[in-house]
């Protein structure tokens, strides 16, 4: 499952911060709000995507 996620550049729930950085590189911005860590990646045309981690450092969701 991890290999498929890497090939398809997806961040499924449960993926670790280290795995996300290995897949997508270092985030452009890191924020920590209400105990929730979020990586923000800037994309083309002023858009961005974010990956949110739970208290254990695993992917909780993405936008």
PDB file of N, CA, C and O in Angstrom:
ATOM      1  N   UNK A   1       0.828  -1.188   0.000  1.00  0.00           N
ATOM      2  CA  UNK A   1       0.000   0.000   0.000  1.00  0.00           C
ATOM      3  C   UNK A   1       0.878   1.260   0.000  1.00  0.00           C
ATOM      4  O   UNK A   1       0.587   2.217  -0.719  1.00  0.00           O
ATOM      5  N   UNK A   2       1.945   1.263   0.800  1.00  0.00           N
ATOM      6  CA  UNK A   2       2.846   2.421   0.842  1.00  0.00           C
ATOM      7  C   UNK A   2       3.487   2.650  -0.519  1.00  0.00           C
ATOM      8  O   UNK A   2       3.588   3.788  -0.979  1.00  0.00           O
ATOM      9  N   UNK A   3       3.920   1.571  -1.162  1.00  0.00           N
ATOM     10  CA  UNK A   3       4.563   1.682  -2.475  1.00  0.00           C
ATOM     11  C   UNK A   3       3.595   2.257  -3.507  1.00  0.00           C
ATOM     12  O   UNK A   3       3.966   3.129  -4.292  1.00  0.00           O
ATOM     13  N   UNK A   4       2.363   1.772  -3.506  1.00  0.00           N
ATOM     14  CA  UNK A   4       1.349   2.275  -4.440  1.00  0.00           C
ATOM     15  C   UNK A   4       1.080   3.753  -4.188  1.00  0.00           C
ATOM     16  O   UNK A   4       0.908   4.525  -5.131  1.00  0.00           O
ATOM     17  N   UNK A   5       1.045   4.147  -2.923  1.00  0.00           N
ATOM     18  CA  UNK A   5       0.814   5.549  -2.579  1.00  0.00           C
ATOM     19  C   UNK A   5       1.946   6.421  -3.112  1.00  0.00           C
ATOM     20  O   UNK A   5       1.706   7.509  -3.636  1.00  0.00           O
ATOM     21  N   UNK A   6       3.171   5.945  -2.978  1.00  0.00           N
ATOM     22  CA  UNK A   6       4.327   6.699  -3.467  1.00  0.00           C
ATOM     23  C   UNK A   6       4.288   6.821  -4.984  1.00  0.00           C
ATOM     24  O   UNK A   6       4.515   7.901  -5.529  1.00  0.00           O
ATOM     25  N   UNK A   7       4.004   5.728  -5.659  1.00  0.00           N
ATOM     26  CA  UNK A   7       3.939   5.746  -7.121  1.00  0.00           C
ATOM     27  C   UNK A   7       2.870   6.727  -7.595  1.00  0.00           C
ATOM     28  O   UNK A   7       3.084   7.453  -8.566  1.00  0.00           O
ATOM     29  N   UNK A   8       1.730   6.756  -6.921  1.00  0.00           N
ATOM     30  CA  UNK A   8       0.612   7.615  -7.319  1.00  0.00           C
ATOM     31  C   UNK A   8       0.607   8.971  -6.621  1.00  0.00           C
ATOM     32  O   UNK A   8      -0.326   9.755  -6.800  1.00  0.00           O
ATOM     33  N   UNK A   9       1.628   9.253  -5.836  1.00  0.00           N
ATOM     34  CA  UNK A   9       1.765  10.496  -5.073  1.00  0.00           C
ATOM     35  C   UNK A   9       0.509  10.786  -4.254  1.00  0.00           C
ATOM     36  O   UNK A   9      -0.054  11.879  -4.322  1.00  0.00           O
ATOM     37  N   UNK A  10       0.086   9.805  -3.490  1.00  0.00           N
ATOM     38  CA  UNK A  10      -1.072   9.951  -2.611  1.00  0.00           C
ATOM     39  C   UNK A  10      -0.619   9.831  -1.166  1.00  0.00           C
ATOM     40  O   UNK A  10       0.384   9.185  -0.864  1.00  0.00           O
ATOM     41  N   UNK A  11      -1.365  10.456  -0.289  1.00  0.00           N
ATOM     42  CA  UNK A  11      -1.045  10.397   1.140  1.00  0.00           C
ATOM     43  C   UNK A  11      -2.236   9.806   1.893  1.00  0.00           C
ATOM     44  O   UNK A  11      -3.071  10.548   2.409  1.00  0.00           O
ATOM     45  N   UNK A  12      -2.318   8.488   1.959  1.00  0.00           N
ATOM     46  CA  UNK A  12      -3.452   7.857   2.641  1.00  0.00           C
ATOM     47  C   UNK A  12      -3.366   8.026   4.158  1.00  0.00           C
ATOM     48  O   UNK A  12      -2.275   8.196   4.702  1.00  0.00           O
ATOM     49  N   UNK A  13      -4.504   7.980   4.837  1.00  0.00           N
ATOM     50  CA  UNK A  13      -4.492   8.041   6.299  1.00  0.00           C
ATOM     51  C   UNK A  13      -3.566   6.974   6.874  1.00  0.00           C
ATOM     52  O   UNK A  13      -3.529   5.840   6.399  1.00  0.00           O
ATOM     53  N   UNK A  14      -2.823   7.360   7.904  1.00  0.00           N
ATOM     54  CA  UNK A  14      -1.899   6.432   8.544  1.00  0.00           C
ATOM     55  C   UNK A  14      -0.461   6.587   8.083  1.00  0.00           C
ATOM     56  O   UNK A  14       0.451   6.092   8.746  1.00  0.00           O
ATOM     57  N   UNK A  15      -0.232   7.268   6.951  1.00  0.00           N
ATOM     58  CA  UNK A  15       1.127   7.492   6.459  1.00  0.00           C
ATOM     59  C   UNK A  15       1.843   8.419   7.440  1.00  0.00           C
ATOM     60  O   UNK A  15       1.235   9.357   7.955  1.00  0.00           O
ATOM     61  N   UNK A  16       3.111   8.172   7.700  1.00  0.00           N
ATOM     62  CA  UNK A  16       3.860   8.979   8.666  1.00  0.00           C
ATOM     63  C   UNK A  16       4.359  10.288   8.048  1.00  0.00           C
ATOM     64  O   UNK A  16       4.375  10.452   6.828  1.00  0.00           O
ATOM     65  N   UNK A  17       4.766  11.215   8.922  1.00  0.00           N
ATOM     66  CA  UNK A  17       5.333  12.481   8.459  1.00  0.00           C
ATOM     67  C   UNK A  17       6.561  12.218   7.595  1.00  0.00           C
ATOM     68  O   UNK A  17       6.746  12.864   6.564  1.00  0.00           O
ATOM     69  N   UNK A  18       7.384  11.289   8.005  1.00  0.00           N
ATOM     70  CA  UNK A  18       8.597  10.958   7.250  1.00  0.00           C
ATOM     71  C   UNK A  18       8.234  10.463   5.846  1.00  0.00           C
ATOM     72  O   UNK A  18       8.871  10.844   4.864  1.00  0.00           O
ATOM     73  N   UNK A  19       7.201   9.608   5.760  1.00  0.00           N
ATOM     74  CA  UNK A  19       6.759   9.101   4.459  1.00  0.00           C
ATOM     75  C   UNK A  19       6.249  10.234   3.575  1.00  0.00           C
ATOM     76  O   UNK A  19       6.542  10.272   2.380  1.00  0.00           O
ATOM     77  N   UNK A  20       5.489  11.156   4.160  1.00  0.00           N
ATOM     78  CA  UNK A  20       4.945  12.282   3.396  1.00  0.00           C
ATOM     79  C   UNK A  20       6.081  13.149   2.863  1.00  0.00           C
ATOM     80  O   UNK A  20       6.058  13.551   1.699  1.00  0.00           O
ATOM     81  N   UNK A  21       7.074  13.441   3.702  1.00  0.00           N
ATOM     82  CA  UNK A  21       8.206  14.255   3.249  1.00  0.00           C
ATOM     83  C   UNK A  21       9.017  13.525   2.190  1.00  0.00           C
ATOM     84  O   UNK A  21       9.542  14.156   1.272  1.00  0.00           O
ATOM     85  N   UNK A  22       9.126  12.224   2.302  1.00  0.00           N
ATOM     86  CA  UNK A  22       9.830  11.433   1.296  1.00  0.00           C
ATOM     87  C   UNK A  22       9.087  11.491  -0.035  1.00  0.00           C
ATOM     88  O   UNK A  22       9.705  11.532  -1.099  1.00  0.00           O
ATOM     89  N   UNK A  23       7.781  11.494   0.031  1.00  0.00           N
ATOM     90  CA  UNK A  23       6.938  11.501  -1.159  1.00  0.00           C
ATOM     91  C   UNK A  23       6.826  12.884  -1.791  1.00  0.00           C
ATOM     92  O   UNK A  23       7.008  13.033  -2.999  1.00  0.00           O
ATOM     93  N   UNK A  24       6.529  13.893  -0.979  1.00  0.00           N
ATOM     94  CA  UNK A  24       6.222  15.228  -1.490  1.00  0.00           C
ATOM     95  C   UNK A  24       7.323  16.258  -1.274  1.00  0.00           C
ATOM     96  O   UNK A  24       7.239  17.369  -1.800  1.00  0.00           O
ATOM     97  N   UNK A  25       8.350  15.908  -0.512  1.00  0.00           N
ATOM     98  CA  UNK A  25       9.411  16.854  -0.200  1.00  0.00           C
ATOM     99  C   UNK A  25       9.066  17.645   1.051  1.00  0.00           C
ATOM    100  O   UNK A  25       8.033  17.423   1.682  1.00  0.00           O
ATOM    101  N   UNK A  26       9.946  18.568   1.394  1.00  0.00           N
ATOM    102  CA  UNK A  26       9.702  19.394   2.582  1.00  0.00           C
ATOM    103  C   UNK A  26       8.528  20.325   2.299  1.00  0.00           C
ATOM    104  O   UNK A  26       8.416  20.855   1.194  1.00  0.00           O
ATOM    105  N   UNK A  27       7.657  20.531   3.276  1.00  0.00           N
ATOM    106  CA  UNK A  27       6.505  21.413   3.061  1.00  0.00           C
ATOM    107  C   UNK A  27       6.937  22.872   2.936  1.00  0.00           C
ATOM    108  O   UNK A  27       7.974  23.270   3.466  1.00  0.00           O
ATOM    109  N   UNK A  28       6.130  23.665   2.230  1.00  0.00           N
ATOM    110  CA  UNK A  28       6.400  25.092   2.100  1.00  0.00           C
ATOM    111  C   UNK A  28       6.048  25.834   3.380  1.00  0.00           C
ATOM    112  O   UNK A  28       6.613  26.887   3.675  1.00  0.00           O
ATOM    113  N   UNK A  29       5.107  25.275   4.139  1.00  0.00           N
ATOM    114  CA  UNK A  29       4.685  25.895   5.394  1.00  0.00           C
ATOM    115  C   UNK A  29       4.252  24.796   6.352  1.00  0.00           C
ATOM    116  O   UNK A  29       3.657  23.799   5.944  1.00  0.00           O
ATOM    117  N   UNK A  30       4.555  24.989   7.624  1.00  0.00           N
ATOM    118  CA  UNK A  30       4.127  24.049   8.666  1.00  0.00           C
ATOM    119  C   UNK A  30       3.378  24.857   9.714  1.00  0.00           C
ATOM    120  O   UNK A  30       3.873  25.882  10.183  1.00  0.00           O
ATOM    121  N   UNK A  31       2.191  24.402  10.082  1.00  0.00           N
ATOM    122  CA  UNK A  31       1.446  25.084  11.137  1.00  0.00           C
ATOM    123  C   UNK A  31       0.981  24.072  12.171  1.00  0.00           C
ATOM    124  O   UNK A  31       0.797  22.891  11.876  1.00  0.00           O
ATOM    125  N   UNK A  32       0.799  24.556  13.368  1.00  0.00           N
ATOM    126  CA  UNK A  32       0.342  23.702  14.457  1.00  0.00           C
ATOM    127  C   UNK A  32      -0.760  24.461  15.181  1.00  0.00           C
ATOM    128  O   UNK A  32      -0.499  25.422  15.905  1.00  0.00           O
ATOM    129  N   UNK A  33      -1.987  24.019  14.977  1.00  0.00           N
ATOM    130  CA  UNK A  33      -3.128  24.707  15.564  1.00  0.00           C
ATOM    131  C   UNK A  33      -3.971  23.715  16.349  1.00  0.00           C
ATOM    132  O   UNK A  33      -4.372  22.678  15.822  1.00  0.00           O
ATOM    133  N   UNK A  34      -4.233  24.028  17.586  1.00  0.00           N
ATOM    134  CA  UNK A  34      -5.042  23.160  18.449  1.00  0.00           C
ATOM    135  C   UNK A  34      -4.497  21.735  18.501  1.00  0.00           C
ATOM    136  O   UNK A  34      -5.259  20.769  18.522  1.00  0.00           O
ATOM    137  N   UNK A  35      -3.180  21.619  18.521  1.00  0.00           N
ATOM    138  CA  UNK A  35      -2.556  20.303  18.598  1.00  0.00           C
ATOM    139  C   UNK A  35      -2.583  19.526  17.301  1.00  0.00           C
ATOM    140  O   UNK A  35      -2.253  18.340  17.281  1.00  0.00           O
ATOM    141  N   UNK A  36      -2.977  20.184  16.207  1.00  0.00           N
ATOM    142  CA  UNK A  36      -3.067  19.521  14.911  1.00  0.00           C
ATOM    143  C   UNK A  36      -1.974  20.074  13.992  1.00  0.00           C
ATOM    144  O   UNK A  36      -1.960  21.265  13.683  1.00  0.00           O
ATOM    145  N   UNK A  37      -1.070  19.212  13.564  1.00  0.00           N
ATOM    146  CA  UNK A  37       0.035  19.613  12.700  1.00  0.00           C
ATOM    147  C   UNK A  37      -0.419  19.566  11.253  1.00  0.00           C
ATOM    148  O   UNK A  37      -1.062  18.607  10.825  1.00  0.00           O
ATOM    149  N   UNK A  38      -0.078  20.615  10.492  1.00  0.00           N
ATOM    150  CA  UNK A  38      -0.481  20.676   9.089  1.00  0.00           C
ATOM    151  C   UNK A  38       0.698  21.072   8.217  1.00  0.00           C
ATOM    152  O   UNK A  38       1.392  22.047   8.503  1.00  0.00           O
ATOM    153  N   UNK A  39       0.922  20.309   7.149  1.00  0.00           N
ATOM    154  CA  UNK A  39       1.919  20.635   6.138  1.00  0.00           C
ATOM    155  C   UNK A  39       1.183  21.262   4.963  1.00  0.00           C
ATOM    156  O   UNK A  39       0.161  20.740   4.516  1.00  0.00           O
ATOM    157  N   UNK A  40       1.699  22.382   4.462  1.00  0.00           N
ATOM    158  CA  UNK A  40       1.107  23.038   3.305  1.00  0.00           C
ATOM    159  C   UNK A  40       2.119  23.015   2.168  1.00  0.00           C
ATOM    160  O   UNK A  40       3.285  23.371   2.344  1.00  0.00           O
ATOM    161  N   UNK A  41       1.652  22.592   1.005  1.00  0.00           N
ATOM    162  CA  UNK A  41       2.474  22.532  -0.197  1.00  0.00           C
ATOM    163  C   UNK A  41       1.881  23.472  -1.237  1.00  0.00           C
ATOM    164  O   UNK A  41       0.721  23.326  -1.622  1.00  0.00           O
ATOM    165  N   UNK A  42       2.686  24.446  -1.695  1.00  0.00           N
ATOM    166  CA  UNK A  42       2.237  25.362  -2.735  1.00  0.00           C
ATOM    167  C   UNK A  42       2.292  24.652  -4.076  1.00  0.00           C
ATOM    168  O   UNK A  42       3.225  23.903  -4.368  1.00  0.00           O
ATOM    169  N   UNK A  43       1.269  24.906  -4.884  1.00  0.00           N
ATOM    170  CA  UNK A  43       1.203  24.298  -6.209  1.00  0.00           C
ATOM    171  C   UNK A  43       1.103  25.397  -7.253  1.00  0.00           C
ATOM    172  O   UNK A  43       1.245  26.577  -6.935  1.00  0.00           O
ATOM    173  N   UNK A  44       0.863  25.015  -8.478  1.00  0.00           N
ATOM    174  CA  UNK A  44       0.778  25.975  -9.576  1.00  0.00           C
ATOM    175  C   UNK A  44      -0.446  26.873  -9.444  1.00  0.00           C
ATOM    176  O   UNK A  44      -1.432  26.521  -8.798  1.00  0.00           O
ATOM    177  N   UNK A  45      -0.356  28.037 -10.073  1.00  0.00           N
ATOM    178  CA  UNK A  45      -1.458  28.994 -10.162  1.00  0.00           C
ATOM    179  C   UNK A  45      -1.981  29.438  -8.802  1.00  0.00           C
ATOM    180  O   UNK A  45      -3.180  29.668  -8.641  1.00  0.00           O
ATOM    181  N   UNK A  46      -1.091  29.560  -7.826  1.00  0.00           N
ATOM    182  CA  UNK A  46      -1.471  30.070  -6.518  1.00  0.00           C
ATOM    183  C   UNK A  46      -2.265  29.118  -5.643  1.00  0.00           C
ATOM    184  O   UNK A  46      -2.749  29.509  -4.581  1.00  0.00           O
ATOM    185  N   UNK A  47      -2.400  27.904  -6.066  1.00  0.00           N
ATOM    186  CA  UNK A  47      -3.133  26.916  -5.275  1.00  0.00           C
ATOM    187  C   UNK A  47      -2.194  26.237  -4.293  1.00  0.00           C
ATOM    188  O   UNK A  47      -0.973  26.279  -4.440  1.00  0.00           O
ATOM    189  N   UNK A  48      -2.791  25.613  -3.291  1.00  0.00           N
ATOM    190  CA  UNK A  48      -1.993  24.854  -2.333  1.00  0.00           C
ATOM    191  C   UNK A  48      -2.779  23.634  -1.883  1.00  0.00           C
ATOM    192  O   UNK A  48      -4.002  23.576  -2.009  1.00  0.00           O
ATOM    193  N   UNK A  49      -2.057  22.676  -1.364  1.00  0.00           N
ATOM    194  CA  UNK A  49      -2.701  21.502  -0.773  1.00  0.00           C
ATOM    195  C   UNK A  49      -2.088  21.313   0.604  1.00  0.00           C
ATOM    196  O   UNK A  49      -0.957  21.729   0.857  1.00  0.00           O
ATOM    197  N   UNK A  50      -2.840  20.687   1.484  1.00  0.00           N
ATOM    198  CA  UNK A  50      -2.332  20.493   2.835  1.00  0.00           C
ATOM    199  C   UNK A  50      -2.578  19.071   3.301  1.00  0.00           C
ATOM    200  O   UNK A  50      -3.510  18.397   2.863  1.00  0.00           O
ATOM    201  N   UNK A  51      -1.715  18.641   4.198  1.00  0.00           N
ATOM    202  CA  UNK A  51      -1.821  17.315   4.805  1.00  0.00           C
ATOM    203  C   UNK A  51      -1.849  17.533   6.310  1.00  0.00           C
ATOM    204  O   UNK A  51      -0.981  18.210   6.861  1.00  0.00           O
ATOM    205  N   UNK A  52      -2.841  16.963   6.970  1.00  0.00           N
ATOM    206  CA  UNK A  52      -3.011  17.116   8.415  1.00  0.00           C
ATOM    207  C   UNK A  52      -2.630  15.824   9.115  1.00  0.00           C
ATOM    208  O   UNK A  52      -2.973  14.730   8.669  1.00  0.00           O
ATOM    209  N   UNK A  53      -1.906  15.974  10.234  1.00  0.00           N
ATOM    210  CA  UNK A  53      -1.434  14.815  10.987  1.00  0.00           C
ATOM    211  C   UNK A  53      -2.119  14.738  12.341  1.00  0.00           C
ATOM    212  O   UNK A  53      -2.471  15.760  12.929  1.00  0.00           O
ATOM    213  N   UNK A  54      -2.304  13.521  12.830  1.00  0.00           N
ATOM    214  CA  UNK A  54      -2.882  13.322  14.160  1.00  0.00           C
ATOM    215  C   UNK A  54      -1.796  13.441  15.224  1.00  0.00           C
ATOM    216  O   UNK A  54      -0.641  13.730  14.911  1.00  0.00           O
ATOM    217  N   UNK A  55      -2.166  13.218  16.467  1.00  0.00           N
ATOM    218  CA  UNK A  55      -1.223  13.367  17.585  1.00  0.00           C
ATOM    219  C   UNK A  55      -0.102  12.340  17.567  1.00  0.00           C
ATOM    220  O   UNK A  55       0.875  12.482  18.303  1.00  0.00           O
ATOM    221  N   UNK A  56      -0.227  11.311  16.741  1.00  0.00           N
ATOM    222  CA  UNK A  56       0.811  10.284  16.630  1.00  0.00           C
ATOM    223  C   UNK A  56       1.738  10.523  15.440  1.00  0.00           C
ATOM    224  O   UNK A  56       2.648   9.731  15.193  1.00  0.00           O
ATOM    225  N   UNK A  57       1.510  11.618  14.697  1.00  0.00           N
ATOM    226  CA  UNK A  57       2.351  11.939  13.549  1.00  0.00           C
ATOM    227  C   UNK A  57       1.975  11.194  12.292  1.00  0.00           C
ATOM    228  O   UNK A  57       2.798  11.043  11.389  1.00  0.00           O
ATOM    229  N   UNK A  58       0.735  10.723  12.219  1.00  0.00           N
ATOM    230  CA  UNK A  58       0.257  10.000  11.038  1.00  0.00           C
ATOM    231  C   UNK A  58      -0.803  10.831  10.322  1.00  0.00           C
ATOM    232  O   UNK A  58      -1.527  11.607  10.945  1.00  0.00           O
ATOM    233  N   UNK A  59      -0.883  10.656   8.996  1.00  0.00           N
ATOM    234  CA  UNK A  59      -1.845  11.412   8.196  1.00  0.00           C
ATOM    235  C   UNK A  59      -3.260  11.185   8.710  1.00  0.00           C
ATOM    236  O   UNK A  59      -3.708  10.057   8.920  1.00  0.00           O
ATOM    237  N   UNK A  60      -3.935  12.303   8.901  1.00  0.00           N
ATOM    238  CA  UNK A  60      -5.326  12.277   9.358  1.00  0.00           C
ATOM    239  C   UNK A  60      -6.247  12.634   8.194  1.00  0.00           C
ATOM    240  O   UNK A  60      -7.341  12.084   8.068  1.00  0.00           O
ATOM    241  N   UNK A  61      -5.795  13.561   7.345  1.00  0.00           N
ATOM    242  CA  UNK A  61      -6.593  13.992   6.205  1.00  0.00           C
ATOM    243  C   UNK A  61      -5.778  14.889   5.304  1.00  0.00           C
ATOM    244  O   UNK A  61      -4.640  15.239   5.617  1.00  0.00           O
ATOM    245  N   UNK A  62      -6.374  15.261   4.174  1.00  0.00           N
ATOM    246  CA  UNK A  62      -5.695  16.162   3.237  1.00  0.00           C
ATOM    247  C   UNK A  62      -6.726  17.009   2.521  1.00  0.00           C
ATOM    248  O   UNK A  62      -7.903  16.659   2.432  1.00  0.00           O
ATOM    249  N   UNK A  63      -6.242  18.153   2.004  1.00  0.00           N
ATOM    250  CA  UNK A  63      -7.093  19.044   1.217  1.00  0.00           C
ATOM    251  C   UNK A  63      -6.296  19.586   0.067  1.00  0.00           C
ATOM    252  O   UNK A  63      -6.816  20.363  -0.733  1.00  0.00           O
TER     253      UNK A  63
END
